[in-house]
Amino acid sequence: MSVRDESPAYVCVGGIIIDDIVQPDGQTRMGVLGGGVTHAAAGMLIWGQRAGIFACAGYDLPDEARQRLERDFDTRGLLVLDLPQARAWQLFEWDGKRTEIFRVEVLEPFVYAPTPERLPAAYHRAGAVYLLTDAAPLPAWRALFPRAPLLWEPLQQYMVAQNAGEFRAGLPLVDIVSPNYLEAAQVYGDDDPAALVRAMLADGVQVAVLRMGAEGSLVGQRGQETLLRVPAVPVPEVIDQTGAGNTYCGAFLVGWVETGDLLTAACYGAVAASFSLEVTGVADPPPDLEQQRARRYAWVRERVTIVS
């Protein structure tokens, strides 16, 4: 088998977005590479994995963004559409609230076109897959990867009360699910984080990861009575919150696959998310990555608490 035919160990499925960021003080940063799939792959990169990207891009994807993708990820799964690149304003308020306003008329293919039947053959032997999608294609992804761990991060717009039944029915088809707190609360009609994690486990997923922003994350594993509360790793200054949750998910999947340990995987996620918060756009590993990563990992692992 040639190097060209080898599968990456991890594949990330989702959408690529170009972000035009406006900070509360009026400062702007235009043309920033983003999108959940890119951030998730960056989380994997923090932990030493060069992931395959299976996503759609427009014909006018900026050269700088393409070069970054090719530098850090396997881009054989990049599908170029005959459409303008998906682009969005990201407007931040002083309290951290973010408003996303898309700047293109056609968005849907960027979100839904990376379907299982279009996955490159070279990616079929991947060891684990991150999915940013709704529940509809989950059966097809499970059939394509009957044994590989699947981490499902449900689309934000999908996580509403009317989709609760479909969401819950999809949980037995994946190994790990990771909504954020507000999304899970909308679906289950409950505001207790522990109850939300336990509800997802009861509905059939093996591992439930509830992301809670600055409050960290709450994780649980089916068959274990206790949950783990994992704090967010503090950084000197939060530059950009966009994609931190996706970055967490990508890193969590690596930690889970490489170690099989819930605590380690959650710490991997928290550490990677902290690197994302420190930069505008996609996390870029610093020159002293190994030292910083080890220090942050030690910090967060010492502070994990048990929720009974």
C-alpha positions in Angstrom: 0.0 0.0 0.0 1.4 3.4 -0.9 1.5 6.3 1.5 -1.1 8.0 -0.7 -3.5 5.1 -0.1 -3.1 4.9 3.7 -6.0 6.0 5.8 -5.5 8.7 8.4 -6.1 7.3 11.9 -8.9 9.9 12.5 -11.4 11.5 10.1 -13.4 14.6 10.8 -16.7 15.2 9.0 -18.4 18.5 8.9 -18.3 22.0 7.4 -15.6 24.6 6.6 -16.5 28.2 7.3 -14.6 31.4 6.7 -15.2 33.7 9.7 -15.2 37.5 9.7 -14.8 38.3 13.4 -15.9 41.5 15.1 -14.8 42.0 18.7 -16.7 44.1 21.3 -14.3 46.9 21.0 -14.8 47.1 17.2 -11.6 45.3 16.2 -12.0 43.0 13.2 -10.3 40.0 11.8 -11.4 39.1 8.3 -11.1 35.8 6.4 -10.3 33.5 9.4 -10.4 29.8 8.7 -13.1 28.2 10.8 -15.9 25.6 10.8 -16.5 22.8 13.3 -14.6 20.2 11.3 -11.5 22.3 11.1 -11.5 23.1 14.8 -12.1 19.4 15.7 -9.1 18.4 13.6 -7.0 21.0 15.3 -7.9 19.5 18.6 -6.5 16.2 17.3 -3.4 18.0 16.1 -2.7 19.3 19.6 -2.4 15.6 20.6 -0.2 14.6 17.7 -2.7 13.3 15.2 -3.0 14.5 11.6 -6.6 14.0 10.8 -8.4 13.6 7.5 -10.8 16.4 6.6 -14.0 15.3 4.9 -15.8 18.6 4.2 -17.0 20.9 1.4 -15.3 24.1 0.4 -16.3 26.8 -2.1 -14.4 27.5 -5.3 -13.1 30.7 -3.8 -11.7 29.3 -0.6 -8.9 31.8 0.3 -5.4 30.6 -0.5 -4.3 31.2 3.0 -7.0 28.9 4.4 -6.2 26.2 1.9 -2.5 26.3 2.7 -3.3 26.0 6.4 -5.6 23.0 5.8 -2.9 21.3 3.7 -0.2 22.1 6.2 -1.9 20.5 9.2 -4.4 18.0 7.9 -5.0 15.3 5.3 -7.1 17.1 2.7 -7.9 14.2 0.3 -11.5 14.4 1.6 -11.9 18.1 0.7 -14.9 18.4 -1.8 -14.8 21.6 -3.8 -18.3 22.9 -4.7 -19.2 25.2 -7.6 -20.5 27.6 -5.0 -19.1 30.7 -3.1 -17.3 29.6 0.0 -19.5 29.5 3.2 -18.7 32.7 5.1 -20.2 34.3 8.3 -19.9 37.3 10.5 -19.0 36.3 14.1 -20.1 39.2 16.3 -18.9 39.1 20.0 -20.4 41.0 22.9 -18.5 41.9 26.1 -20.3 39.1 28.0 -19.0 36.5 25.6 -22.2 36.1 23.6 -21.6 35.3 20.0 -24.0 36.1 17.1 -23.3 34.2 13.8 -24.7 35.8 10.6 -24.0 33.9 7.4 -22.9 36.0 4.4 -23.8 33.5 1.6 -27.1 32.7 -0.1 -26.4 28.9 -0.3 -25.2 27.3 2.9 -26.9 23.9 3.1 -24.4 21.9 0.9 -21.5 22.9 3.1 -23.3 21.4 6.1 -24.9 18.3 4.6 -23.1 17.4 1.4 -20.3 15.4 3.1 -22.4 12.2 3.0 -21.0 8.7 3.7 -21.2 7.5 0.1 -18.9 10.3 -1.0 -16.2 9.5 1.6 -12.8 8.8 -0.2 -11.8 5.2 -0.2 -8.6 6.1 1.5 -10.6 7.2 4.5 -12.6 4.0 4.9 -10.0 2.4 7.1 -9.8 5.2 9.6 -9.7 4.1 13.3 -12.2 6.8 14.6 -14.6 9.4 13.2 -15.8 12.8 14.4 -19.2 13.7 13.0 -20.8 17.2 13.1 -24.2 16.5 11.7 -27.8 15.8 12.6 -29.2 12.3 13.3 -30.3 11.4 9.8 -27.0 10.0 8.4 -26.0 8.2 11.6 -27.2 4.8 10.4 -25.1 5.1 7.3 -22.0 6.2 9.1 -22.4 3.3 11.6 -22.8 0.8 8.7 -19.6 2.2 7.1 -17.7 2.1 10.4 -19.2 -0.8 12.3 -16.3 -1.1 14.8 -14.6 2.3 14.8 -15.6 4.7 17.6 -17.9 7.5 16.4 -18.1 10.8 18.2 -21.2 12.7 17.4 -21.3 16.5 18.0 -24.9 17.4 17.0 -25.4 20.5 14.9 -26.4 23.5 17.0 -29.5 24.3 14.9 -30.6 20.7 15.2 -30.7 20.7 19.0 -34.3 21.9 19.6 -37.2 20.3 21.5 -39.0 19.1 18.4 -36.0 16.9 17.5 -35.7 15.3 20.9 -37.1 11.9 19.8 -34.8 11.7 16.8 -31.8 12.8 18.8 -32.4 10.2 21.5 -33.0 7.5 18.9 -29.6 8.2 17.4 -27.6 7.8 20.5 -27.3 4.0 20.4 -25.7 4.4 16.9 -22.7 6.3 18.2 -20.1 5.7 20.9 -19.7 9.2 22.2 -22.1 12.2 22.1 -21.1 15.8 23.0 -23.7 18.6 22.9 -23.2 21.7 24.9 -25.2 22.4 28.0 -27.8 24.7 26.3 -28.4 22.3 23.5 -28.9 19.3 25.8 -31.2 21.3 28.0 -33.3 22.3 25.0 -33.7 18.6 23.9 -34.4 17.1 27.4 -36.2 20.0 29.0 -34.0 19.8 32.1 -31.5 22.3 33.4 -29.5 19.9 35.7 -26.2 19.0 34.1 -25.9 15.6 35.8 -29.4 14.7 34.9 -28.6 15.5 31.3 -25.5 13.3 31.1 -27.4 10.5 32.8 -30.3 10.8 30.4 -28.0 10.5 27.4 -26.4 7.4 28.8 -29.8 5.9 29.6 -30.8 6.5 26.0 -28.0 4.2 24.8 -24.8 6.1 24.2 -21.6 4.6 25.7 -20.0 8.0 26.7 -21.8 11.3 27.2 -19.8 14.5 27.2 -21.6 17.7 28.3 -19.6 20.8 27.4 -20.3 23.8 29.6 -18.0 26.6 28.4 -16.2 28.4 31.2 -17.7 25.8 33.7 -15.7 23.0 32.0 -17.3 19.7 31.1 -19.3 16.9 32.8 -18.6 13.4 31.5 -20.0 10.0 32.1 -19.7 6.4 30.9 -22.4 3.8 30.7 -22.2 1.3 33.5 -20.4 3.7 35.9 -22.5 5.4 38.6 -20.3 8.5 39.0 -19.6 11.4 36.7 -16.5 13.4 36.3 -16.5 17.2 36.4 -13.6 18.6 34.5 -12.7 22.3 34.9 -11.8 24.6 32.0 -8.1 25.2 31.8 -7.5 28.9 32.5 -5.6 31.1 30.0 -4.2 34.6 30.5 -6.5 36.1 28.0 -9.5 34.7 26.0 -9.0 35.9 22.5 -11.6 33.9 20.6 -14.2 31.4 21.9 -15.2 30.3 18.4 -14.6 26.6 17.9 -13.3 25.8 21.4 -16.1 23.2 21.9 -15.3 21.5 18.5 -11.6 21.5 19.5 -12.5 19.8 22.8 -14.4 17.1 20.9 -11.6 16.3 18.5 -9.0 16.0 21.4 -11.5 14.0 23.5 -11.8 11.4 20.7 -8.0 11.0 20.5 -7.7 10.6 24.2 -10.5 8.0 24.3 -9.1 6.0 21.4 -5.5 6.1 22.5 -6.1 5.3 26.2 -9.7 4.0 26.7 -9.8 6.1 29.9 -12.7 8.6 30.4 -10.7 10.9 32.7 -7.7 11.1 30.4 -9.9 11.8 27.3 -11.7 14.6 29.1 -8.4 16.2 30.2 -7.2 15.9 26.6 -10.3 17.9 25.5 -9.9 20.6 28.2 -6.3 21.1 27.3 -6.9 21.4 23.6 -9.8 23.8 24.1 -7.5 26.1 26.1 -5.1 26.4 23.2 -8.1 27.3 21.0 -9.2 30.2 23.3 -5.8 31.9 23.0 -5.8 32.5 19.3 -8.1 33.9 16.6 -9.5 31.1 14.6 -8.2 27.5 14.5 -5.8 26.5 17.3 -2.2 26.6 16.1 0.2 24.5 18.2 2.9 26.8 19.7 6.6 26.0 19.4 6.7 24.7 23.0 3.6 22.6 22.6 4.8 19.6 24.5 5.8 21.6 27.6 2.6 23.7 27.6 0.5 20.6 27.0 2.0 18.7 29.8 1.7 21.6 32.2 -2.0 22.2 31.4 -2.8 18.5 31.5 -1.3 18.2 35.0 -3.2 21.2 36.1 -6.6 20.0 34.9 -6.2 16.4 36.0 -5.4 17.4 39.6 -8.7 19.4 39.7 -11.2 16.8 38.3 -13.9 16.1 40.8 -16.4 13.2 41.1 -20.1 13.8 40.9 -22.1 11.0 42.5 
